Amino acid sequence: MPVVDITVRRGRSRSVLRAIADGVHQALVDQFGIPVEDRFQVIHQKEPHEFIYSPDFLGGPRTEDFVLIRIVVGKDRPVERKHALYRTIAENLTLRAGIDAEDVFILLDSVTVSDLSAAGGRPFNPPHLVTNEEQ
């Protein structure tokens, strides 16, 4: 059950925002095998003075098209899957939204399922899930 926060500079069109969100979601489906209907995303639009980033630290040059993506997942994945996810997100955003891969910053954070509640205050426990304690 990934939860995705996407932060961009204010002023992008609805269609570009949707293309970014769709590109991230499709990468999660393709690389992490999440169900298509497992989609929880928030898009944050910031004024230039509220969105501060280095134009060239460990990449770049970054432009006004910079996108910061934070993904919280309830299951850790092998490093190879994570790297494939990063590449696929960058490729999808280039193809779908015209964003240069150097403008895509991704932060992946894993939590345990005991840290989640999907609805009703009930612990997260879908019937198909096998927890680490059961493995």
Summary of the structure (lengths in Angstrom):
residues: 135
radius of gyration: 15.8
end to end distance: 19.2
largest distance: 47.8
contacts: 345
relative contact order: 0.20
helix: 37%
strand: 21%
